[in-house]
Amino acid sequence: MSQKRGNNFLSGYSPELQQQATALIESGKLPDYLRNRYQDGHAVSNSKALYQYTLELKNSFLKQSAPLSKVEYDDRIDVIHNALGLHTHISRVQGNKLRAKKEIRIASLFKLTPEPFLKMIVVHELAHIREKEHNRAFYKLCQYMEPDYHQLELDLRLYLTCLHRFGPLY
């Protein structure tokens, strides 16, 4: 695929930042940059562990929020064309009660990424429990749960660009 397509992960950033990323890509230094910044993987390798990991974050920061029905890795999420994770909210009538079911699905790609990237995407999906839109309140909540949220989001986008351009790093 073309380099331009791979840079779509960075399209929302300033031209200056995109130029810096392009310089790292063209010099071949992006993989080393990422490996130096993010050396360790994680042990959250299956959906059961992911559910526990997500529940611990939720209980630390969103205690009053509705419970999660399911959290799992999903092989069907296509990171390049679709999303990094998905959150769903389904309401069903059971008898005379309305039951809400909240689910989070994380792209299976995150089984093999450094833990900060997994945390960033889980935090992002958890924030959608309270804030449906990507607005100021949403990003404030993300930063509350993960103070380095914006840097991690940028680095994750660089990682996806690197993965697209150079292949797996870990």
N, C-alpha and C positions, 0 to 999 in steps of 0.2 A: 504494500500500500504506500501511497505517497507520503512524504514528510508533512505536507500541508494537512492531510487528513489526521495524522498523528498529533498535530498541534491543536486540533479542535478541543482537546482537554484543557487548553490554556486560553481559549478564545475570550473569556470574560475578564481577563487581566489586562493591565495597562500595556501599551506598546513597548515601553521600556523593559518591563518584566518579561514580556514575550521575546524581546531581543536577547536578554540575558539567557533565557532558556534555550533559544535557538543556538546561541554561541556554545553552550554546554553540549547540546545535541551534536552539532556539527563537528566539534572538536573530539567527540567520543568520550567526554569526561563525565557525562551524566550518570552512567552506572556507578562509577567510583564515588561520585558525590553522594549518591543515595546509600551505597554500601557503608561509607564512612559515617554518615548520619544515623543510619538505622541498621544496626548489626544483628540484633537479636530477633528471633521469631517468637512464636508463642505456642502454648500447649492447648489452645482452644481448637481442637482438630475435628470435632464432630458436633452435631446439632445439640446433643445433650449438654456438652460443655459450653456451647454458645448460649444456650438458654440460661444456664447458671451464671455465666459471665455477665449477660445482659441484665438478669434479675438483680445481681449485686449492684450494678451501676444504677438501675432504676430505684432500688431501695435506699441507696445513698443520697440520691438527688431528687427523686420524684415519688416520695413515699405516699402522697395523697392521690396519686393518679390511679386510674383504673388498672386492674391486673392484666397481665399479658396472657393470652391463651396459648400462643405458640411462638417460638423463636427458632429458626432453623437456617442452615445453609441451603442455598438453592442453586442447583446446577443450571437451571433454565434462565437465570438472569444473565443477560448478555451485556457486559460492562460497556463495550464499545458502542452499542446501538441503543441501549435501554437505560440501565440504572446501576447503581452500586448496591443498593438495598431497596426494599419495598416495605411499606407499612400498610396494613389494611384495617379497616374498621367496619365490621359487619354487625348490623342490628337485626335481630330476629324476634318475632313475637312467639312466646311460649306460654300458652294459656292466657292469662290476663297480665303477664309481665313482659317487659321489653328487655331482652338480653343483648348485651354488647360483647363483641368478641374482637380483641385486638391481637394482630399478628405482625411479626417482623420477620422478613426474609432477607438474608445477607448473601450476596454473590459468593459462590464457592471459592472464587479467586482469593478471598481473604483468609482462607486456611493457610496460605503460603506467604503471607505478607508479614512484615514486622508488626508487633502488637500495637504500636501507636496508630497505625492505619486502621486496624480492626476497631480499636476504641473510638476513633473519629467517626467511622461509619455507624457504629452502634449508637453513639451519642446523637448523631444526626437523626437516626430513625426514632430514638426515644424522644427527642424534642418534638417530633410530629405528634406525639400523644397529646401534648398541650397546645401546640401551635401548628395549624394545618398548612399555613402559607410560609414561604421563605421570606419573612419580613424581619424588621429590626428586632422584635420580641423573640422570634425564632433563633436568630443568631446570638442574641444576648443569653438565651437559655443554653445554647450549645457551648458558649464560652464559660458559662457558670459550671457546666459539667466537665469541660475540658478547656482550661485556660489557653492552651496553645492551639485551639481549634483551627483558627485561620491559617496558621503556618502548616499544620498537619494537612489541611485541605489542599493547600498549594503543593506540598511535597507529595501528597497522594496523586495529584494530577500529573506531577513530574514523573512519578513512578509509573503511572499508566502510559504516559508518553514513552517512557523508557522501555517498558514491556512491549509496547506496540512496535517500537523502532529496533530494539536490540535483543528482545527475547527475555526469558526469565532471569532474574538476578540471584535468586536464592534457591 
